[in-house]
Amino acid sequence: MGPTHHALLDASWSGITLLAVWAHPDDEAYLGAGLMNAVSSGGGRCRWLAVRQAAT
Protein backbone atom coordinates (compact mmCIF):
# COMPACT_ATOMS: atom_id res chain seq x y z
CA MET A 1 0.00 0.00 0.00
CA GLY A 2 1.39 3.41 -1.00
CA PRO A 3 1.40 6.64 0.97
CA THR A 4 -1.93 8.25 1.75
CA HIS A 5 -2.74 11.41 -0.20
CA HIS A 6 -3.89 14.22 2.05
CA ALA A 7 -6.02 17.26 1.21
CA LEU A 8 -3.33 19.56 2.64
CA LEU A 9 -1.19 18.74 -0.39
CA ASP A 10 -3.84 20.13 -2.76
CA ALA A 11 -4.66 23.24 -0.74
CA SER A 12 -3.84 26.72 -1.98
CA TRP A 13 -1.58 28.31 0.60
CA SER A 14 -1.07 31.52 -1.38
CA GLY A 15 -0.87 34.50 0.96
CA ILE A 16 -0.34 32.31 4.04
CA THR A 17 2.75 32.44 6.23
CA LEU A 18 3.40 29.48 8.50
CA LEU A 19 5.53 30.18 11.57
CA ALA A 20 6.80 27.00 13.19
CA VAL A 21 8.52 27.20 16.58
CA TRP A 22 10.63 24.24 17.64
CA ALA A 23 12.34 23.39 20.91
CA HIS A 24 15.41 21.87 19.24
CA PRO A 25 17.22 22.74 15.99
CA ASP A 26 16.53 19.37 14.31
CA ASP A 27 12.84 18.94 15.27
CA GLU A 28 11.56 20.54 12.05
CA ALA A 29 13.18 17.79 10.00
CA TYR A 30 10.89 15.05 11.27
CA LEU A 31 8.00 16.80 13.01
CA GLY A 32 6.86 19.42 10.51
CA ALA A 33 8.68 18.90 7.23
CA GLY A 34 5.60 17.56 5.44
CA LEU A 35 3.40 20.48 6.44
CA MET A 36 6.08 23.03 5.62
CA ASN A 37 6.58 21.37 2.22
CA ALA A 38 2.83 21.48 1.52
CA VAL A 39 2.63 25.16 2.44
CA SER A 40 5.63 26.20 0.35
CA SER A 41 4.56 24.02 -2.61
CA GLY A 42 1.09 25.58 -2.45
CA GLY A 43 2.41 29.13 -2.74
CA GLY A 44 2.76 30.02 0.95
CA ARG A 45 5.76 31.07 2.97
CA CYS A 46 7.39 29.11 5.79
CA ARG A 47 9.46 30.52 8.59
CA TRP A 48 10.77 28.53 11.50
CA LEU A 49 12.46 29.32 14.76
CA ALA A 50 14.42 26.91 16.92
CA VAL A 51 14.74 27.94 20.56
CA ARG A 52 17.09 26.32 23.02
CA GLN A 53 18.56 27.15 26.38
CA ALA A 54 22.31 27.66 26.36
CA ALA A 55 24.41 25.76 28.88
CA THR A 56 25.65 27.94 31.70
C-alpha positions as CSV (number, residue, x, y, z in Angstrom):
1,M,0.0,0.0,0.0
2,G,1.4,3.4,-1.0
3,P,1.4,6.6,1.0
4,T,-1.9,8.2,1.7
5,H,-2.7,11.4,-0.2
6,H,-3.9,14.2,2.0
7,A,-6.0,17.3,1.2
8,L,-3.3,19.6,2.6
9,L,-1.2,18.7,-0.4
10,D,-3.8,20.1,-2.8
11,A,-4.7,23.2,-0.7
12,S,-3.8,26.7,-2.0
13,W,-1.6,28.3,0.6
14,S,-1.1,31.5,-1.4
15,G,-0.9,34.5,1.0
16,I,-0.3,32.3,4.0
17,T,2.8,32.4,6.2
18,L,3.4,29.5,8.5
19,L,5.5,30.2,11.6
20,A,6.8,27.0,13.2
21,V,8.5,27.2,16.6
22,W,10.6,24.2,17.6
23,A,12.3,23.4,20.9
24,H,15.4,21.9,19.2
25,P,17.2,22.7,16.0
26,D,16.5,19.4,14.3
27,D,12.8,18.9,15.3
28,E,11.6,20.5,12.1
29,A,13.2,17.8,10.0
30,Y,10.9,15.1,11.3
31,L,8.0,16.8,13.0
32,G,6.9,19.4,10.5
33,A,8.7,18.9,7.2
34,G,5.6,17.6,5.4
35,L,3.4,20.5,6.4
36,M,6.1,23.0,5.6
37,N,6.6,21.4,2.2
38,A,2.8,21.5,1.5
39,V,2.6,25.2,2.4
40,S,5.6,26.2,0.3
41,S,4.6,24.0,-2.6
42,G,1.1,25.6,-2.4
43,G,2.4,29.1,-2.7
44,G,2.8,30.0,0.9
45,R,5.8,31.1,3.0
46,C,7.4,29.1,5.8
47,R,9.5,30.5,8.6
48,W,10.8,28.5,11.5
49,L,12.5,29.3,14.8
50,A,14.4,26.9,16.9
51,V,14.7,27.9,20.6
52,R,17.1,26.3,23.0
53,Q,18.6,27.1,26.4
54,A,22.3,27.7,26.4
55,A,24.4,25.8,28.9
56,T,25.6,27.9,31.7
